[in-house]
Amino acid sequence: MSEKLSRDDLAQLVARDIKPGSYVNLGIGQPTLVSNYLTPEQDVTLHTENGMLGMGPEAHGDEIDEDLINAGKIPVTELPGASYFHHADSFAMMRGGHLDVCVLGAFQVSAAGDLANWHTGAPDAIPAVGGAMDLATGAKDVYVMMSLFTKDGKSKLVPECTYPLTGVNCVTRVYTNEAVFLISSDGVRVRETFGTTVEELQAKMDVKLLPPLGG
């Protein structure tokens, strides 16, 4: 049983799971780290909401161009063949089903794959759902990266979301520091755990967990 994963470990795991040749959008927060672990052999094309295809890893030092940023406003590089386009064209790509995967953060994910990632009711919260709604609806697969439990120990993977929804029945995988979960019509299945066991997780969660296949 390995240790719980760091944010970078988790990003590396997500990057490894993305199929070669995929078109992918990385959301704000933890998902932006995934770009640092994609390999040239994967031939993954990163799409940005603000109008870029062919985004590369984070930029450092002399690589930094303040006009090139990711969803978290972090400077990034461009790969050979990168292209730029109008914001409306970017949303047309998202809404038209042209993205294979989007990777998003979340406040809650339900057992049915519902996503809540834009509002918790806090007074200083972002006041609109933004492009996450379009990504959650338009991408063929929605992967979520998040810590499994809140600071007070409550699971973010829940029977039903209590926060406003971003998308309905859209999440197919949930990557957390303690486990990876696969969500399908069968329910929530644990793919693998880190620093814990399925039984220990089940004791702290209200969602019924299915064991790993063959486990």
Contacts in CASP RR format, 6 or more apart in sequence:
PFRMAT RR
TARGET T0000
AUTHOR 0000-0000-0000
METHOD contacts of the structure
MODEL  1
MSEKLSRDDLAQLVARDIKPGSYVNLGIGQPTLVSNYLTPEQDVTLHTEN
GMLGMGPEAHGDEIDEDLINAGKIPVTELPGASYFHHADSFAMMRGGHLD
VCVLGAFQVSAAGDLANWHTGAPDAIPAVGGAMDLATGAKDVYVMMSLFT
KDGKSKLVPECTYPLTGVNCVTRVYTNEAVFLISSDGVRVRETFGTTVEE
LQAKMDVKLLPPLGG
1 193 0 8 1.000
1 194 0 8 1.000
1 195 0 8 1.000
1 196 0 8 1.000
1 197 0 8 1.000
2 194 0 8 1.000
2 195 0 8 1.000
3 194 0 8 1.000
3 195 0 8 1.000
4 177 0 8 1.000
4 178 0 8 1.000
4 194 0 8 1.000
4 195 0 8 1.000
4 196 0 8 1.000
5 13 0 8 1.000
5 177 0 8 1.000
5 178 0 8 1.000
5 194 0 8 1.000
6 177 0 8 1.000
7 30 0 8 1.000
7 33 0 8 1.000
7 177 0 8 1.000
8 33 0 8 1.000
8 36 0 8 1.000
10 30 0 8 1.000
10 33 0 8 1.000
10 145 0 8 1.000
10 175 0 8 1.000
10 176 0 8 1.000
10 177 0 8 1.000
11 30 0 8 1.000
11 31 0 8 1.000
11 33 0 8 1.000
11 34 0 8 1.000
11 36 0 8 1.000
11 37 0 8 1.000
11 145 0 8 1.000
12 37 0 8 1.000
13 175 0 8 1.000
13 180 0 8 1.000
14 31 0 8 1.000
14 34 0 8 1.000
14 37 0 8 1.000
14 103 0 8 1.000
14 143 0 8 1.000
14 145 0 8 1.000
14 175 0 8 1.000
15 34 0 8 1.000
15 36 0 8 1.000
15 37 0 8 1.000
15 38 0 8 1.000
15 39 0 8 1.000
15 42 0 8 1.000
16 37 0 8 1.000
17 143 0 8 1.000
17 173 0 8 1.000
18 24 0 8 1.000
18 34 0 8 1.000
18 38 0 8 1.000
18 42 0 8 1.000
18 44 0 8 1.000
18 101 0 8 1.000
19 100 0 8 1.000
20 41 0 8 1.000
20 42 0 8 1.000
20 43 0 8 1.000
20 44 0 8 1.000
21 42 0 8 1.000
21 43 0 8 1.000
21 44 0 8 1.000
21 45 0 8 1.000
21 100 0 8 1.000
22 42 0 8 1.000
22 44 0 8 1.000
22 45 0 8 1.000
22 100 0 8 1.000
22 101 0 8 1.000
23 44 0 8 1.000
23 45 0 8 1.000
23 47 0 8 1.000
23 53 0 8 1.000
23 98 0 8 1.000
23 99 0 8 1.000
23 100 0 8 1.000
23 101 0 8 1.000
24 34 0 8 1.000
24 44 0 8 1.000
24 45 0 8 1.000
24 46 0 8 1.000
24 47 0 8 1.000
24 99 0 8 1.000
24 100 0 8 1.000
24 101 0 8 1.000
24 102 0 8 1.000
24 103 0 8 1.000
25 46 0 8 1.000
25 47 0 8 1.000
25 48 0 8 1.000
25 49 0 8 1.000
25 94 0 8 1.000
25 99 0 8 1.000
25 101 0 8 1.000
25 102 0 8 1.000
25 103 0 8 1.000
25 135 0 8 1.000
25 139 0 8 1.000
26 32 0 8 1.000
26 34 0 8 1.000
26 35 0 8 1.000
26 46 0 8 1.000
26 70 0 8 1.000
26 71 0 8 1.000
26 102 0 8 1.000
26 103 0 8 1.000
27 71 0 8 1.000
27 72 0 8 1.000
27 102 0 8 1.000
27 103 0 8 1.000
27 104 0 8 1.000
27 105 0 8 1.000
27 132 0 8 1.000
27 135 0 8 1.000
28 71 0 8 1.000
28 72 0 8 1.000
28 105 0 8 1.000
29 71 0 8 1.000
29 72 0 8 1.000
29 105 0 8 1.000
30 105 0 8 1.000
30 145 0 8 1.000
30 146 0 8 1.000
31 71 0 8 1.000
31 103 0 8 1.000
31 104 0 8 1.000
31 105 0 8 1.000
31 145 0 8 1.000
32 58 0 8 1.000
32 70 0 8 1.000
32 71 0 8 1.000
32 72 0 8 1.000
32 74 0 8 1.000
34 103 0 8 1.000
34 145 0 8 1.000
35 46 0 8 1.000
35 55 0 8 1.000
35 56 0 8 1.000
35 57 0 8 1.000
35 58 0 8 1.000
35 70 0 8 1.000
35 76 0 8 1.000
36 57 0 8 1.000
36 58 0 8 1.000
38 44 0 8 1.000
38 46 0 8 1.000
38 56 0 8 1.000
38 57 0 8 1.000
45 53 0 8 1.000
45 54 0 8 1.000
46 53 0 8 1.000
46 54 0 8 1.000
46 55 0 8 1.000
46 56 0 8 1.000
47 53 0 8 1.000
47 54 0 8 1.000
47 55 0 8 1.000
47 90 0 8 1.000
47 93 0 8 1.000
47 94 0 8 1.000
47 99 0 8 1.000
48 55 0 8 1.000
48 70 0 8 1.000
48 71 0 8 1.000
48 90 0 8 1.000
49 71 0 8 1.000
49 87 0 8 1.000
49 90 0 8 1.000
49 91 0 8 1.000
49 94 0 8 1.000
49 131 0 8 1.000
49 135 0 8 1.000
50 69 0 8 1.000
50 87 0 8 1.000
50 90 0 8 1.000
51 84 0 8 1.000
51 85 0 8 1.000
51 86 0 8 1.000
51 87 0 8 1.000
51 89 0 8 1.000
51 90 0 8 1.000
52 68 0 8 1.000
52 78 0 8 1.000
52 82 0 8 1.000
52 83 0 8 1.000
52 84 0 8 1.000
52 85 0 8 1.000
52 90 0 8 1.000
53 82 0 8 1.000
53 83 0 8 1.000
53 85 0 8 1.000
54 78 0 8 1.000
54 79 0 8 1.000
54 81 0 8 1.000
54 82 0 8 1.000
54 83 0 8 1.000
55 68 0 8 1.000
55 70 0 8 1.000
55 76 0 8 1.000
55 77 0 8 1.000
55 78 0 8 1.000
55 79 0 8 1.000
55 82 0 8 1.000
56 76 0 8 1.000
56 77 0 8 1.000
56 78 0 8 1.000
56 79 0 8 1.000
57 76 0 8 1.000
57 77 0 8 1.000
58 70 0 8 1.000
58 74 0 8 1.000
58 75 0 8 1.000
58 76 0 8 1.000
58 77 0 8 1.000
59 65 0 8 1.000
59 68 0 8 1.000
59 75 0 8 1.000
59 76 0 8 1.000
59 77 0 8 1.000
63 75 0 8 1.000
63 77 0 8 1.000
64 75 0 8 1.000
65 75 0 8 1.000
66 75 0 8 1.000
68 75 0 8 1.000
68 76 0 8 1.000
68 77 0 8 1.000
68 78 0 8 1.000
69 75 0 8 1.000
69 76 0 8 1.000
70 76 0 8 1.000
91 131 0 8 1.000
91 134 0 8 1.000
93 99 0 8 1.000
94 131 0 8 1.000
94 134 0 8 1.000
94 135 0 8 1.000
94 138 0 8 1.000
94 139 0 8 1.000
95 134 0 8 1.000
95 137 0 8 1.000
95 138 0 8 1.000
96 138 0 8 1.000
97 138 0 8 1.000
97 139 0 8 1.000
97 140 0 8 1.000
99 135 0 8 1.000
99 138 0 8 1.000
99 139 0 8 1.000
99 140 0 8 1.000
100 139 0 8 1.000
100 140 0 8 1.000
100 141 0 8 1.000
101 139 0 8 1.000
101 140 0 8 1.000
101 141 0 8 1.000
101 142 0 8 1.000
101 143 0 8 1.000
102 135 0 8 1.000
102 136 0 8 1.000
102 138 0 8 1.000
102 139 0 8 1.000
102 141 0 8 1.000
102 142 0 8 1.000
102 143 0 8 1.000
103 143 0 8 1.000
103 144 0 8 1.000
103 145 0 8 1.000
104 115 0 8 1.000
104 117 0 8 1.000
104 132 0 8 1.000
104 135 0 8 1.000
104 136 0 8 1.000
104 142 0 8 1.000
104 143 0 8 1.000
104 144 0 8 1.000
104 145 0 8 1.000
104 166 0 8 1.000
105 117 0 8 1.000
105 144 0 8 1.000
105 145 0 8 1.000
105 146 0 8 1.000
106 115 0 8 1.000
106 116 0 8 1.000
106 117 0 8 1.000
106 144 0 8 1.000
106 145 0 8 1.000
106 146 0 8 1.000
106 156 0 8 1.000
106 171 0 8 1.000
106 174 0 8 1.000
107 116 0 8 1.000
107 117 0 8 1.000
107 119 0 8 1.000
107 120 0 8 1.000
107 146 0 8 1.000
107 156 0 8 1.000
107 163 0 8 1.000
108 115 0 8 1.000
108 116 0 8 1.000
108 117 0 8 1.000
108 156 0 8 1.000
108 157 0 8 1.000
108 158 0 8 1.000
108 161 0 8 1.000
108 162 0 8 1.000
108 163 0 8 1.000
109 115 0 8 1.000
109 116 0 8 1.000
109 144 0 8 1.000
109 146 0 8 1.000
109 156 0 8 1.000
109 157 0 8 1.000
109 158 0 8 1.000
109 161 0 8 1.000
109 171 0 8 1.000
109 174 0 8 1.000
109 183 0 8 1.000
110 116 0 8 1.000
110 157 0 8 1.000
110 158 0 8 1.000
110 159 0 8 1.000
110 160 0 8 1.000
110 161 0 8 1.000
111 157 0 8 1.000
111 158 0 8 1.000
111 159 0 8 1.000
111 160 0 8 1.000
111 183 0 8 1.000
111 187 0 8 1.000
111 188 0 8 1.000
111 207 0 8 1.000
111 208 0 8 1.000
112 160 0 8 1.000
112 168 0 8 1.000
112 169 0 8 1.000
112 183 0 8 1.000
113 168 0 8 1.000
113 169 0 8 1.000
113 170 0 8 1.000
113 171 0 8 1.000
113 172 0 8 1.000
113 183 0 8 1.000
114 160 0 8 1.000
114 161 0 8 1.000
114 165 0 8 1.000
114 167 0 8 1.000
114 168 0 8 1.000
114 169 0 8 1.000
114 170 0 8 1.000
114 171 0 8 1.000
115 132 0 8 1.000
115 136 0 8 1.000
115 142 0 8 1.000
115 144 0 8 1.000
115 161 0 8 1.000
115 165 0 8 1.000
115 166 0 8 1.000
115 167 0 8 1.000
115 170 0 8 1.000
115 171 0 8 1.000
116 161 0 8 1.000
116 162 0 8 1.000
116 163 0 8 1.000
116 164 0 8 1.000
116 165 0 8 1.000
116 166 0 8 1.000
117 132 0 8 1.000
117 144 0 8 1.000
117 166 0 8 1.000
118 125 0 8 1.000
118 126 0 8 1.000
118 128 0 8 1.000
118 129 0 8 1.000
118 130 0 8 1.000
118 132 0 8 1.000
118 133 0 8 1.000
118 164 0 8 1.000
118 166 0 8 1.000
119 125 0 8 1.000
119 126 0 8 1.000
119 127 0 8 1.000
119 129 0 8 1.000
119 163 0 8 1.000
119 164 0 8 1.000
120 163 0 8 1.000
121 163 0 8 1.000
129 164 0 8 1.000
129 166 0 8 1.000
132 166 0 8 1.000
133 166 0 8 1.000
133 167 0 8 1.000
135 142 0 8 1.000
136 142 0 8 1.000
136 166 0 8 1.000
136 167 0 8 1.000
136 170 0 8 1.000
136 171 0 8 1.000
137 167 0 8 1.000
137 170 0 8 1.000
139 170 0 8 1.000
141 172 0 8 1.000
141 173 0 8 1.000
142 170 0 8 1.000
142 171 0 8 1.000
142 172 0 8 1.000
142 173 0 8 1.000
143 171 0 8 1.000
143 172 0 8 1.000
143 173 0 8 1.000
143 174 0 8 1.000
143 175 0 8 1.000
144 171 0 8 1.000
144 173 0 8 1.000
144 174 0 8 1.000
144 175 0 8 1.000
145 175 0 8 1.000
145 176 0 8 1.000
146 156 0 8 1.000
146 174 0 8 1.000
146 175 0 8 1.000
146 176 0 8 1.000
147 156 0 8 1.000
147 176 0 8 1.000
147 177 0 8 1.000
148 155 0 8 1.000
148 156 0 8 1.000
148 157 0 8 1.000
148 176 0 8 1.000
148 177 0 8 1.000
148 178 0 8 1.000
148 179 0 8 1.000
148 201 0 8 1.000
149 155 0 8 1.000
149 156 0 8 1.000
149 178 0 8 1.000
149 204 0 8 1.000
150 156 0 8 1.000
153 204 0 8 1.000
155 204 0 8 1.000
155 205 0 8 1.000
155 206 0 8 1.000
155 207 0 8 1.000
156 176 0 8 1.000
157 174 0 8 1.000
157 176 0 8 1.000
157 181 0 8 1.000
157 188 0 8 1.000
157 205 0 8 1.000
157 207 0 8 1.000
158 206 0 8 1.000
158 207 0 8 1.000
159 206 0 8 1.000
159 207 0 8 1.000
171 183 0 8 1.000
172 182 0 8 1.000
172 183 0 8 1.000
172 184 0 8 1.000
173 180 0 8 1.000
173 181 0 8 1.000
173 182 0 8 1.000
173 183 0 8 1.000
173 191 0 8 1.000
174 180 0 8 1.000
174 181 0 8 1.000
174 183 0 8 1.000
177 194 0 8 1.000
178 193 0 8 1.000
178 194 0 8 1.000
178 195 0 8 1.000
178 196 0 8 1.000
178 201 0 8 1.000
179 190 0 8 1.000
179 191 0 8 1.000
179 192 0 8 1.000
179 193 0 8 1.000
179 194 0 8 1.000
179 196 0 8 1.000
179 198 0 8 1.000
179 201 0 8 1.000
180 190 0 8 1.000
180 191 0 8 1.000
180 192 0 8 1.000
181 188 0 8 1.000
181 189 0 8 1.000
181 190 0 8 1.000
181 191 0 8 1.000
181 209 0 8 1.000
182 188 0 8 1.000
182 189 0 8 1.000
182 190 0 8 1.000
182 191 0 8 1.000
183 189 0 8 1.000
186 210 0 8 1.000
187 208 0 8 1.000
187 210 0 8 1.000
188 207 0 8 1.000
188 208 0 8 1.000
188 209 0 8 1.000
188 210 0 8 1.000
189 209 0 8 1.000
189 210 0 8 1.000
189 211 0 8 1.000
189 212 0 8 1.000
189 213 0 8 1.000
190 198 0 8 1.000
190 201 0 8 1.000
190 209 0 8 1.000
190 210 0 8 1.000
190 211 0 8 1.000
190 212 0 8 1.000
191 212 0 8 1.000
192 212 0 8 1.000
193 201 0 8 1.000
198 209 0 8 1.000
198 211 0 8 1.000
198 212 0 8 1.000
201 209 0 8 1.000
202 208 0 8 1.000
202 209 0 8 1.000
END
